Amino acid sequence: MDALPIDIELFRKNPEVLYESQRHRHKPESDIDEVIELDKQWREELFKMEQMRKEKNATDKAVGEKMKKKEDATELREKSVSLKNAIVGQQEAVDAKVVAIVKKVNTIGAVVADFVPRFADEKDNAIIRTRGPKREEEGLLSHTDIIRMIDGAEYHQGLLFWCSDPFQLKSLLGAAHSS
């Protein structure tokens, strides 16, 4: 299974932690139940596929034995081809379940730590610490505004080259293209 932000074993062995986390996020616990059900279905589909592979291997072995004895193995070969096609179809079902699981798990946030304040919205959150006095002078610029003013970044080129981060300093972009 693809890498998931939350280990699937947590859903299998200790879903209470996830239920509690969902409650703290004010999100539906049914999302956890859905992942657990999808995982159960995935394991069932995977088991079916493994049984088909086991049967195909046994059939292929029987074909080999018949061939050694110079006997007709046409029926067994047809069965082997049929099983091979069924395995391909079953693999698609297994893959579809994996996609569904990954998609659903990605909608669930990481487990909320015990020390995290638990409020429904941001206005109730406590201020834990601040960094210096808040400056309210008129005309203050953000770091992004300053980089744009000094023409210090190639936003469009950065997006094309790095494929995700459009903010690339010109000196880094030049070094990357020259190598």
C-alpha positions in Angstrom: 0.0 0.0 0.0 1.2 3.5 -0.8 2.7 5.6 1.9 -0.1 7.0 4.1 0.0 10.0 6.5 -1.4 7.8 9.2 -0.2 4.2 9.6 -2.9 1.7 8.6 -2.0 -0.4 11.6 -3.4 2.4 13.8 -6.7 2.0 12.1 -6.5 -1.8 12.6 -5.2 -2.0 16.1 -6.0 1.2 17.9 -8.8 3.2 16.2 -9.8 4.8 19.5 -6.8 7.1 19.2 -8.1 8.2 15.8 -11.7 8.6 17.0 -10.5 10.8 19.9 -8.4 12.9 17.4 -11.4 13.3 15.1 -13.5 14.5 18.1 -10.8 17.1 19.0 -10.8 18.3 15.4 -14.6 18.5 15.4 -14.6 16.1 12.4 -16.9 13.1 11.8 -15.8 9.8 13.4 -17.5 8.1 10.5 -14.4 8.8 8.4 -12.4 6.4 10.6 -15.1 3.7 10.3 -15.0 4.2 6.5 -11.3 3.6 6.3 -11.6 0.5 8.6 -14.3 -0.9 6.3 -12.3 -0.1 3.1 -9.2 -1.8 4.7 -11.3 -4.8 5.5 -12.6 -5.0 1.9 -9.0 -4.5 0.6 -7.7 -7.4 2.7 -10.6 -9.6 1.5 -9.9 -8.7 -2.2 -6.2 -9.4 -1.7 -6.9 -12.7 -0.1 -9.1 -13.7 -3.1 -6.3 -12.7 -5.5 -3.7 -14.7 -3.5 -6.1 -17.8 -3.6 -6.4 -17.3 -7.4 -2.6 -17.2 -7.7 -2.3 -20.3 -5.6 -4.8 -22.1 -7.8 -3.0 -20.9 -11.0 0.3 -22.1 -9.7 -1.2 -25.5 -8.9 -2.7 -25.6 -12.4 0.5 -24.7 -14.0 2.3 -27.4 -12.1 -0.3 -29.9 -13.2 0.2 -28.8 -16.8 3.9 -29.4 -16.4 3.4 -32.9 -15.0 1.0 -33.8 -17.9 3.5 -32.4 -20.4 6.2 -34.6 -18.9 3.9 -37.7 -19.3 3.1 -36.6 -22.9 -0.6 -36.3 -22.0 -3.1 -33.8 -23.3 -3.1 -30.6 -21.1 -5.4 -28.4 -23.2 -8.1 -28.2 -20.6 -5.6 -27.3 -17.8 -4.0 -24.7 -20.1 -7.3 -23.1 -20.7 -8.0 -23.0 -17.0 -4.6 -21.4 -16.4 -5.3 -18.7 -19.0 -8.7 -18.1 -17.4 -7.2 -17.8 -14.0 -4.5 -15.5 -15.3 -7.3 -13.2 -16.7 -9.2 -13.4 -13.4 -6.1 -12.5 -11.5 -5.6 -9.4 -13.6 -9.2 -8.3 -13.0 -8.8 -9.0 -9.3 -5.6 -7.0 -9.2 -7.6 -4.0 -10.6 -10.1 -4.5 -7.8 -7.3 -4.6 -5.2 -5.7 -1.5 -6.7 -9.1 0.4 -6.7 -9.4 -0.4 -2.9 -5.9 1.0 -2.3 -6.8 4.2 -4.1 -10.0 4.5 -2.1 -8.1 4.0 1.2 -5.4 6.5 0.3 -8.0 9.1 -0.8 -10.0 8.7 2.4 -7.0 8.5 4.8 -5.6 11.7 3.2 -8.8 13.5 4.4 -8.1 12.6 8.0 -5.6 14.8 9.9 -2.7 13.5 11.9 -3.3 12.5 15.5 -3.8 15.6 17.7 -1.3 15.6 20.5 -2.5 16.0 24.1 -0.9 19.4 24.5 -2.7 21.0 21.5 -5.6 23.3 22.5 -8.9 21.9 21.5 -11.4 24.6 20.3 -13.9 24.7 17.5 -12.4 27.8 15.9 -9.3 30.0 16.1 -10.8 32.8 18.2 -10.8 30.5 21.3 -7.2 29.5 20.9 -4.8 30.7 23.6 -1.7 32.7 22.7 1.1 30.5 23.9 4.0 32.8 23.0 4.7 35.8 20.8 7.9 36.9 19.0 8.5 40.5 19.7 6.0 43.3 19.5 3.5 43.3 16.7 4.4 46.1 14.3 1.5 48.1 13.0 3.3 50.9 11.1 1.8 51.9 7.8 3.6 50.7 4.7 5.2 47.5 6.1 6.1 44.9 3.5 6.2 41.2 3.8 9.3 39.3 2.8 7.5 38.2 -0.4 6.8 41.8 -1.3 10.4 42.8 -0.7 11.7 39.9 -2.9 9.4 41.0 -5.7 10.5 44.7 -5.3 14.1 43.8 -5.7 13.4 41.4 -8.5 15.0 38.6 -6.5 12.9 35.7 -7.7 11.8 34.1 -10.9 8.3 33.0 -9.9 7.2 31.6 -13.3 10.6 29.9 -14.0 10.6 28.5 -10.4 7.2 27.0 -10.9 8.2 25.4 -14.2 11.5 24.1 -13.0 10.7 23.0 -9.5 7.1 22.0 -10.3 5.7 23.0 -7.0 7.5 25.9 -5.4 7.2 29.1 -7.5 9.4 31.1 -5.1 13.0 30.4 -6.2 15.7 32.9 -5.7 17.4 33.9 -9.0 20.8 32.7 -7.8 19.5 29.2 -7.0 17.7 29.0 -10.3 20.7 30.0 -12.3 22.9 27.4 -10.5 20.4 24.7 -11.1 20.1 25.4 -14.8 23.8 25.6 -15.3 24.5 22.1 -13.8 
